[in-house]
Amino acid sequence: MGADARAAVHWMFHGRSAATHPKETRVKCILRQRLRRLSREVGMTTAEYAVGTLAACAFAAVLLLVVKSGAVRAALASVITAALGTAS
């Protein structure tokens, strides 16, 4: 295989010319393989964000129900009234 053919094959698989890309060391090859493996797991983070968002929404709904209850509303009103100094 001639140099031009090798450069063409290299470009097809790596997307850059062999002349501008120095030979990789073993460590670089290992790091590149690990990065490829990590990039395959990108979708999992999206699922984790979705579960976290649902949990936060559920917590907000429960908190809203608690704050709207009569006992908590009365306690908050008494705290605000005491803080403003307008006790009647």
N, C-alpha and C positions, 0 to 999 in steps of 0.2 A: 504494500500500500504506500503510495507516495505521500509526500508532506502535505500537499493540497487536500488529498482525500482524508488524511488524518485530521487536519484542521476543520474540514467540513463535518466530519463525524463528531468531533469534540464540540463544535458549535451547536449541532443538533441536540446533543445531550446536556450540555452545560450552558448554552445560551451566550457564550462569549468566545472570542477567538483564543486559540491555544497560545498565540504569541504574547497576549497580554495577561495570561493566567499562568503564574509559575506553578511548578509541580507541587502538589500537596504532600505534606508529611503525613505520617500515620496518625498523629494526634488530630490533625485537621479533618481527616477522613472520619475518625471516630466521632468527633464533635458534630460533624455534618449529619452523620447517621442518627445521633441522638436528637438533634434538632428536628429532623424529619419525623422521628417517632413522636416527639412532643407536639408537633403541628397537627398530627392526626387526632389528638385528643382535645382539640379546640372546642368542639361541640359540647363537651361535657361541662365546660364552664358556663355556657349559655343555659343549660339545664339547671345548674346550681343557682344561677342568678334568678331563674324563674321560680324555683322552690323558695328561695330567700324572699323574693318579692311577695309571693303568696302568704308566707308566714308573717311578714310585716303587715300586710293588709288584714289578716285575721286578728293579729294583736291590736291593730288600730280599731277594728270593729268592736272587740271586747272592751277596750279602754273607753270607747265612746258610750257603750251601754252602761258601764260602771259610772262614768261621769254624769250621765243623764239621769241616774237613779235619784230618788227623792232625798235619801240620807246624805249622799255626797253633795248634792246641790245645796242643801241646807248648810252643810259644814263649810263649803266654799263661800257661800253668801255671808256666813258669820265671820269668816277670816277676812274677807274683803271689807266688810263693814267695820270690823275692829281696826284694820289697817288704815282705813280712811278717817277713822275717828268720828263717824256719824252714827254712833249707837243711839237707838231710840228707845 
